[in-house]
């Protein structure tokens, strides 16, 4: 067991540094030396003297009895069933370097891969990317931020030309009159930030929370919208529809500062309020209240987070909320804007400087010849020696051990066996590797599978910089020395590079590496060239971009122009897409995952904290009382959640804070309580390559009454992990084909059906109605009957048109729609339609008239 007293050489010292956990990077002062380390919070701009339970307990782990103090290797090399035993650094590194050389000699350079994490310092993240591309010359590198921030980053880059989580300081939240939080629960995930929300409420601000759970954040809000998981995009489009209909769009701002709004205007025409209520479950009155609050506020902020973004359409969902913010003129306006709440400690900086498969330092694109030339010059290599972009995180993990995939993998600061989606599948892929090396300070679930485990220095034992959720670059200062012989990850990479023959290009000194990072980022989107350690110390951190030492930094972005070639923000038309996996008879409910107050990420650290174990000792799945009653489940009972990928067990928490059709499970545990053994990775976001962490179909069964220990599901009941196959990219479908509402629940006898969408029309004369689109045709299934309940239509043309409802080719009803008008007609008197009946919509318009029709026919199938 490491003894902090033995590390106090020369007595105790007190060091100003930062918490190792979330992206707030709260300031704290750590005293270490002749006693176990202690801490006190500092009055840093993000936390103002506050800390959460995770921050207060962080020093407990520095001297934890499970801390790794020596490298570990397999007793029988190559046999991962043999025990891990202690060895020397020389032996461990020799095994790793030997595996790298054998793999690249046999399978090529890209057969060696690197997987990083959002907790690495900027210097470590930068050096890891450089190590992959210079020392290994491999394209195979990505990091766990791909599972966190990538969708918001994709949307921000597309809309603004720049991705910085919050383009304004955290303190602006306290001054905002309205804040809309979408899929974010800072009261649990970053409690010190709540003082800004509290200050806003004391001023009379209204906060609106969009979340399927009534979280601690939602309980304190003025309005809680509780949509079905996976429908946030439809909600955002619906809010913009209302803004347009009510004349709330800032047309002057849109004209002066944006492009592409006409396409978006046309797209959201199909998202009228009652249809959005049907898709999302959010009442029309609450939709209207939200839009009017945002539009009438002098200062308004929209914040999205993982609840909205961790979906197969996460990028488009973030884009939909950006579209709404742009239409209301918020980004760049003082005290207003759109932002995303970064999760991991260095989730922002970690993705800026080279860990992502397609990026170079400074947020440069690996595909850009000018970017390649700039970075290659800093690194002293030929640009042609830089590899091309590699596979994204899950795609790389899913191809481990295959021809053309990674065969030897080095993992730093990540526990993919718990944090990756479809985790059992990822564990099976790790087993297919020829060689796995993991650097960590505890024996994580991923490290347990490795051929070599390399002990790492912990947060208080290393130095470097971090970039918090505001884009503020701060200093992590070394508060105490690591145990004898322990390297931090920066030193580890320098040592490995030396053994691979590239040692002259790498350093283990953080300030030396940061000075190189400044030069590599210069002129890039994330420009750190004007930031130095001295400036950070003097100014409580510096906001990027900061292109030269005389530049003041940029706390607020987009005040005059956006980071696009023409300085204008981009509207992008986006459409609601069904969840890849919807409830059915076998898996009748929706599973969503997330965090709890006293645990963090994969739990490698927090599950070992005695203090935090007292707060959250057991993984608990949340169920609504109606669902629990239906399934015979009581408070604290052991329940098994089953999806097509795996089974996991939790203690039941019965609460009316969740929707009756949704189950929530925390993802901080592994083994038999691994929520990510259940999540869906069968379809990735086409832009961010984000899997669907937040929605999949699930079945729930009671296993037993309350018990102190939850046993894992029997191995024989676990489905076999999916075989190696390429992960498909989803094709976005227009809302006309969407039937998510139709399959939302299997606990009712009737099933709604909809013929809906936006369709072009060219008139051939009012006497010549004809079919509009094949999607507007419905055949009642054999053995069922149906009834039409309502028709709603809108007409963009300047002439009267009409729509005809046909039954088996015969006209049933006709609906005139005036020029630039709309109609809504209940159809309570329409007779039953037996099985085999064909229902369709035709339309007619004066000859030569062109435009669009918005159509929605609602039926119920019994």
N, C-alpha and C positions, 0 to 999 in steps of 0.2 A: 504494500500500500504506500503511495507517495506521501511524504510528510512535508507539509508546507514549511514547517519550522526549519527543516534541513535545507530548504531553498532560500532562506532569508539572509544569506551571506551578507553580513554587514548591518544586520538589524532590519527593522520594518521600513517600508516606504509606502507612500500614498500616491496614487496615479489617477489622473482624470482619464476616463475611457468611456466605453459605451456598452450597453447590454448586448449579449450575443444572439438575441432572438429576433424579433420581428423588425419590419422595415422602419419603425419609428426611430430605432437606434437611440434609445433614451440615454441621456448622459448619466454617468455614475462615477463615483470615486471609490477606488478599490485600495484597501490597505492590506499589505501582505508582508510577511517576514517571520517574526518570532512567534506567530500564532496562526491558526487557520485564517484564511483571508476573510475580511469583512467588507461591507460596502455601505455607502449612503448615496441616495439619489442626488443629482445635481440639477440646478436650475438652467437646463439646456433648453433651447427654443422649442424642441418638439415635446418634451415631457414636463418642463417647468416644475421640476421637483417631484414628479410622480413616478411610480413604478408599479407594475402589475406583479402578481404572485410569481410568475415565471422569472421576472427580473430580480426580485428579492431573493429567490432561492438559487440563483445562478452560480454563486460561489461554492455551494454545497458540493458540486460535482468535481471541483478541481482536485479534491483529495478522495474521491470516491474509491471504495475498495475494488470495484470492477474496472478501474482505469487500466488501459493497456500500457505496459511499461517496456515491453520487449517485442521485437518482431516475432511473428508466428509463421510456421511453415507446416506442411503436412509431414507426418512422420514417415510416410512412404510417398516419395515424390510422384505426382500424377494420380494418386489415389485419394480422392476427396472423401472417401469413407474412413480413411485413417485419421487419427486425432491430430489436432493442431498442437504443435509443440514449440517452445521458445527456441530462438536461434540468434545468431549475430546479425548485425546490419549487413555485413559483407556477404554473408550467405544468402540472406533474403533478397538483397538487391541483385546479386549475381544470378539467382534463379529467375528473377523478373527480366533482367537484361537478356539472359540466355533465351527465355521464351519469346521475347520480342524479336530477336535475331532469327531464331528458327522459323517463327511464323512468317516474317516478311520474306525470308529466303524461299520458303515453300509456297506461300499463298499471295505474296505481293504486299506492298506497303499498306494498303487500305485494310488489310486483315488484322491490323493492330488498331484498337480504338481507345478513346478516352471519354469518360463520363464525369462531368463536374457537378457543382452545386451552387445554389444561390447564397450560401453562407461564406464562400471564399471571399477574401479581400479582393479589392480591385487588382492589386499586384499579383495575387495568386491566380485570379481568373485570366488576367492578361498573359501571365507566364505559361499557364496551362494551354491556352490557345497557341501561343508561340511554340511551345514544346511539341505539340501535335504536328504543327506544320513545318517546323525547322528541324527538330531533333528526330522525329519519326517520319516526317513528310507524308502524313496520312490525312485523308479527308474526313476520317471517322472521329468526329468529336461533337458532342452536344451536352446538354446539362438539364437538371431537373426543373429549371425555370421554364422549359418548354411545356411543362405540365401546370404552369402557374400563370405567367404574365403574357404568354405569347399571343393570345387572341386579342387582348387589348392593344398590345404593341402593333400587331398587324393592322388593326383599325386606325390607330393614331398615325402610323406612318402613311397609310393610304389617304387619310383625310387631311392631315396637317403637314405631312412631310417630315415629321419628327415624333419620336416616342419618348416622352418623359412622363412617368406615371401621373404625377400632379404637376401641371404647368404653372402652379402658383404655390405660395407657402401654405403650410397647414393652418397657420393663424388666420387665413382668409375665411375659414369655415366659421369662426366666431363672429365675423362681421356680415355674413350672408343672411339675407332675410328668409330665404327658402333653400333647403338642401334636400335633394332627392338621392337616396342611397339605394342602389339596385344590387341585390345579392351580396350585401356587405353587413357584417355584424361586428363593428369595432368595439362595442362594449365588452365582448368576450375575447376578440382576437388582438386588440391593442387598447386596453382600457385607459392608459394615460391620455389618449387622443380625445376621450370623451369630454375632457374639460373644455375643449373648444366648442363642442356641441352644446354643453351645458351653458356656456357663456352666451351662445347664440339664443338659446331658449329664454334665458333671463332677459334678453333684449326684446323678446317677443317673436323670435324667428319661428317659422314652421318647418318641421322636419317630416319628410315622407319616406317611409321605408317600404321597399318592394322585396318581399321574401316569403316563400311558402310556409315559413315558421314564424311564430310570434317570438322573436328572439329578445334578448335583453335590450338591444337597440330599438327594436320595434315597439316594445312596451312603453318607451319614453317618447315615442313620436306622436305628432299631431294626427297622422293618418298612416294606416298600415294597409298596403295592398298585398293580397295573398294569392299570387298566381300559381297555376300548375307549373312545376319545373319544366323548363324547356320552352316556355311561351313568352319570355321577356321581349323578344323581338317583335312579336305581334302586338304586345302592349305598347311598346315605343312607337311603332307605326300608327297604332290607333290614337295615341296622344297627339301625334303630328296631324293626323286627319282632323281631329277636333280643333287644333290650333288653326288650321287652314279654314275650316268651316266657320269659325267664330271670328275670323279676321285678326288673329293674335300674332301672326307671323311678322317679324321685323323685316319688311320688304326692302327697306333702305339698306340695312346691313347685308341682307342676302345679295342684293344687286352690287354692292360696293366691295364685298369681301369674300365672295364664294363663287363657285361654278357648279353646274350640274343639278340645280334645284328643280328644273322642269321635269326631269325624269323621276325624281323622288316624289314630286307633287302628284304625278300620274300614278305612281306605284301605291301610295298610301290611300288613294281614292277607294280601294277595295277594303280598307280596314275601318268600316263604319263601327260606331260604338257598340251596338248590340252584337255584331259579329265578333268583335274583340272580347266582349264579355263571355260569349260562348266558347271561344278558344282558350281564354285565360282563367275565367272565373272571377275576374275583377269587375264589380258592378259599374254600370255606365256612370252613375252619379260620382263614384270615386275617380273614374277616369277624368271627368270634367273638372272636378275639384283640383286634381293634380295639375292639369294644364293651366287653369286660370291662376293658380298660385304661382307657378313658374313664370307665366307671362307678365303678371302684374307686379312681380317683385323688382325692386330696384337693383338688388344684387342676388343672383341665384346660381347655384352650383348643382351639377349632376355628377354623381360619383358611381361608377360601376366597379364590380369586383368579381371574384371567382364564381359566385352563384349564377351570374349572367354569362360568364365567359367560358366556363369549362364544359363546352358543348361542341357537337359536330358542326354547329353554325355559330360558334362563339365570336368569331371575328365580325360576322355580319350583325350579330346582336349588339356588340359594342358600337358598331357603325350606326345602327338604328338610333341609339341614344345620342350619339354624336350628331346625327342628322337633326334630331329634335333640338339639341342645344344650339346648333348653328341656325336653325330656323327662327329661334327665339333671340338670336343675337348675343349669345352668352360668351363664347370663347374670345378671349382678348379684352373683354369688357372689365373695367375695374371691379374687383370683388366677385366676379362671376366666372363661369367656365364649365368645361367638362374635364374630368380626371378619372383615373383608375387607382384603386388602393392597392399598391404593391404589398405582397405578403412577406416574402423572405427577407432576412436581414440585409443582404446585398442583392436582392432580386433585380434592382435597377442597374447598378454597376456591373453585376455579374453577366448581364446580357449585352453590355455595351462594348466590351473589349476583347471578344474573340472566342468565347466558349460555345456560341451557337454555330451550327454546321455551315451556315451561309454568311458569317460575319467576320470582319477584321476589326481591329481596335478603332475606337472613335465612332462606332456604329457604321462602319464602312461595309459596303457590299463586296463579298468575295468575287462576284461576277463582274465588277467594274474594273476595267483595265487601269484607270487612273488610280483607283484605290489600291490595287495590287502593287502598282509601281511605287506609290508613296510608302506603303508599309514595308515592302521588300527593301527599299533603300535604307530605312531605319534599321532593319534586321541584317543588312549587309548580305543579301542573297539576290539571286536573279528572280524577277517576277515569274518567270516561267517555271521556277521550282516550287512555287506555291501550288498546293493541290486545288482542285475544283471543289465546289460545295458538296458536302456529304449528306447522309440521311439524317432526318430529324430524330429526336430522342426515341420515341416509341418504335419507329421504323428500324432504327439501328438495333434496339434491344430485341425486337421481334425476329431479326435476321441473325442473331448470334449463333455461331457454330455452323453456319451454312456455307456452301460455295458462294463466293462473292460477298459474304458477310464477315463480321469481325470474329476472329478466332482467339485473340488474346486481348483482354480488356483491363484497363487501369481505371479504377473508380476513386474519386476524391470527394469527400464531404457529401455523400449521397447514399441513401438507403433504398435502392430501387426495389428490393424484395418486398418492401412495405408500401412505398410511395407510388409505384408505377401502377397504371390501370391493368385490370386482368392480371393481378399480381402472381397468381399461381402459374399462369402461362409464362410470365417473365422469369420466375424461378426455374421453370423447366428449361428455358433458353440459357440461363446462366450455367446450368448443368451441362449444356451442350458445348460450352467453350473448351478450348484446349488448355487455357490458362486464365485465371482470374486473380487480380491483385487489388486489394482494397486498403486505402489509407483512412483510418478513423481512430478516435480515442477510446471507443468502447467496441465490444464485439457485437456489432449490429447484425440484424438478420442477413444482410448481404455479406458482411465479413465472415459470418459462419460458413459460407459456401465457398470461400476463397482458397486458392492454393497458397497465397502469401498475404499476410495481414501486416501492415506497416503502422506502428503507433504514431499518432500525430500530436503536436502541441495543441492545447486548447486556447480558447479565445483570449483569455487573460495572459497567455504566455507568448503571444505573437504580436507583431506590429504591422501596420499598413493603413489603408484607407478603405472606407465604405461609402456608398452613395445611397442615401435614404429615400423614402417615398416621395420627397419633394424635389429630388435632384440635387440635394445638398451634399457635397463631398466632405466627409468628416474623417477624423483620425481615430484609429484603434491603436492605443498605446499599450506597450507591454507592461503589465503590472507586477509580474513575478517571473522567475525563470522556470522553464519546463524541467521535468525530471531529467536526471543525467542521461545523455544519449538520445533524447527525443528530438526529432527534427520537426519544424513546421513544414507545411506543404510547399512553401516557396523554396526552402532549402532542399527538400526532397527532389523537386523538379530540377534544380540546379545540379544536384548530385547525379541524378539519372542521366541528364544531358551530358555530363562529363563522361560517364561510363559509355555513352553511345557515340562519343567522339565530337560532341558539339559544346563542350564545356565553356569554351571561350566566348560564347554568345549568351550565356546565362549567368545570373547572379542570385545569391541567396539573401542579399541585403534589400529590404523593402524600399528604402528611399532611392537607391540606385535604380531599381526596377521602375519606380514611379516616374523618375526623371525620363526614362526611356518611353514609358507610357505617354507622357506629355507630348513627346515628339511624334509618337505614332498616331496619336489622336488629333494632332494639330490640323486644322482645316476640315475635320470631319464633322458630322452632325453632333456627336457628343464630344465637343472640343474641350479638353482639359489643359490646353497648353499654358494658360495663364494661372494655373492652380499650383501652389507649392505647399509643402508641409508648413512652412512659416506662415503663409497666408491663412491656411486652415486654422492654425493655432490662434492667430490674431483676430479672426473674424467669426469664430464659432461655425466654421464651415463655409464653403464657397459653392454657389449654385452654378452648374454648367448650363449652357455653353459659356466658357470664359477663355477667349482666344489669345489673350496676351496679359502680361502682369499688370498693365495699367487698366484693364477692363474690370468693371465692378462686379462681374458675375451677373446672372440673369434669374432673379427670383421669380419674375412673371414673364411668361412667354406670350407671343402672338399679340402684343399690344398694338403693333403697327402693321405687321405682315406675318403671314404664315411661312413655314420653311419649305414652300413649294417653289418651283421655278418662277411662277408669276405672282407669288405672294398671296394667292387666294386659297382658301380652304376648299376641299372637294366634298360635295355631297355625293353619295353613292347609293343608288337604289338597291334595296335589299328586301328579301321576301322571307316570310315565316316558312320553316321547313319542319316537318314532323320529326320527333325524336326517332333515332335509328331503331329503337326497340320500344314498342308500345305494349301496354298491358293486354293480356289475353286470359283465356280460361285457366291456363296452367300457372301463369305469373300475373296475378290480377291487380297488383298495386305498383306504385312508382317509388323507386328508391332514390334518395338523394343523400349526398355525403357532405361532411364539413368538419369544422374544428370546434373544440370546446375550450373553455377558459383556461384550465390548468394543464393542458397538454399542448405540444407544439410539433408540427410536421409529423415525421414518422415515429416520434416518441423516443428515439435513440437516447436522448438526454433526459427529457422530462419524465419518462417512465421510471428513471433511476433516481429521481429526486424524492427523498422521504417526505418533504413538505408537500409536494404536489400530489404524491400518492394519497395523502390524507384527504385531499380535496376531490380528486378524480381517480379512485383506485380501480374502477371497473368500467369497461366499455358498455355504454347504454344506448339501446336503440329506442327512438321516440316513436310512439304510436298514439293515435287519437283514441279517446275513450270509446267511441262508437266502433272502431275497428277492433280494439281490444275485447270489447264485449262480444262482438260477432265471432271472434276466434277463441273465446274462453281464456283470455290472457289477463293476468293480474299484475299489479305493480311488483317489480322485482323478479317476476318469473323469467326463466331462461327461455329465450326464443331463438329459433333458427331462421335466418334469412337465406333464401335460395334464389339464385339466378341461373341462367344458362351456363355460367362460367364457374360457379363455385357455391359453397355453403359456408356460412360463418355464424357464430353464436354470440349473443349479447344478453345483458340483463334488460328487461323491458322497463321503459320509463313511459308511463301512461300520462299523457298531457293533452289538453285541448289547445295547446300552442301550435299544433301542426294540423294540416289539412287531413280530413278523414281518409283520403285516397293516397296519402304519401307517408312513407317511412323514412326516418332520418337515422343515419349511422355515422359515428365519428371515425376518421381514418387514421388515428394515431397508433393503433395497435396492429400487430401482425399475427401470425399463427392462426389459431382457430377463431380469432375475432378480427380478422383482416377484412375491413370494408372494401378495400381495393381488390380483394379476391373476387368481388362480386361485380365490379364496375365494367363498363362496356368500352372496348377499344376496337370494335370491328369496323368503325368508320371514323375517319379523322377529318377535322376541319380542313378544307382545301387550301386555306391561306396559312394558318398557324400550325397545322398538323396537331392540333389539340384533340385528345380523346374526350369521350363523353363521361366525365366523372360525375356529373350532377344529375343524370337521369338514366334509368334503365328499369326494366320490368322485374318485379320481385314477388316471391311467395313468402308467406310468414306462417310458421307453425310453432306451437308451444311445445317445449321439450320437457320442462320440469318446473317445480316451484323454485323459489329463491334459494340460492346456494352461494357459499363463500367463494368457491372456485368454479369457473365455467369451463367444462371439458370441451375440447374441440369436436367437431363432427367426425363421425367415423370415416376413415380414409376411403373405405369402399364406396361410400355414398357420394364422394366428390366426383364431379364430371372430369373426364380427361381433358387436359389443356388442348386447345386448338392446335392442329398441325401447322407447320410452317406454310405460310401463304402470304402473298402481298396484301397489305391493308388497303382496301378500296378508298377512293376519294368520293364523297357523296356528290351527286349532281343536284344542285338546288332546284326545287320544283316550285312553281308559282302557287299561290294560295288556292287557285281554282281546283287543284288536285288534292288539297289537304283534307285529310279526314281524321286529324288527331282528336278532335272533340268526339267523333263518332266512336272512338275506341278508348275513351278515357277511363271507363269503368265497366266491369262486367257484372256488377251487382244489381243491374236493372234488367227488366224483361225486354224493354224496347231499345232500339238503336237509332239514333238520329243519322240522317243522310243529307248531304248538301250538294246541290249543283250550283257552283259559284265561281266567280272570278271576274277579271277584266278582259274584254274581248274587243278587237277592232270590228267595225261594221262599214260596209259600203252598200248604200241603198240601191235597190233595183226597182223601186216603186212600192207604195204602200199596199198594193194588191198582190205583191209577190213576196210573201214571207218565206224564209228559208232557214236551214240549219246554221247555227253560229259556230259551234265547235263540238267535236266528238265528246268532250268532257261533260257536255250538257245533256247527256243521255243516261238514263238509269233503268235497269231491269230489276223488277222485284224478284228476289230469290224464290225458288220453288219452295212451297211449304210455309211461306211467310205472307203477310199482307202489309200494305203501306198506306199512308195518308199524307197528302200535302198540307202543310200547316201555314205557310206564309210565302209570299213573294215580295222581294225588295229589288228595285232596279234604279239605276242612275243613267243619265243620258248626257254625254259631253257635246253632242251636236247642237246646232242652232235650229233644228227642226223637230217637229213631233215625230216620234217613232213608236212602234208598239212591239210587244213581246207576246208570243203565243205559247200557251201551255198545251201540249198534245198528249193524248193517251192512245197508244197503239195507232198512231198516225191521224187520229181524229182530234179536232180542236175541243178543248175543255173550257179554257178561259183565255181572254186576251187582256193585256195590261198596257194602256197608253201611258207614255212617259213624255212629258213636255220638254221643250227645248231647254237645255241646261238645267233640267229638273230631275226629280226623283219621286218614286212612289213606294209605299209600304202597304201591302194588302194582306190582311189575315185571310186564311182559307179554311175556316172551320167547317164549312158546309160541303166540302168536296167529299165524294163518296170513297169508300175503301177501295184499294187497288190490290187485287189478288196476285198471287205468285205468277210470274210470267208476263205481267203487264209491263209495257215499255213506256216510260215517261221521258219527254224531251222538251227542250225550249227552242223555238224558232224566233226570228225577229224580222221586222220589215222597216224600211226607211225610204223617204222620197228618193227618186232616182238621182244618182250622182252624189248624194250626201255621204260624207265620211266622218268618222270619229270613233269613239269608244263607248261601249255599254258596260256598266257594272251590274252584274246579275247575281242573285242569291235566291235559290228556291230551297226552302227547308222542308224535309219530309221526316216522318218517323216510320221505322220498319219494325214490325212485331212478329 
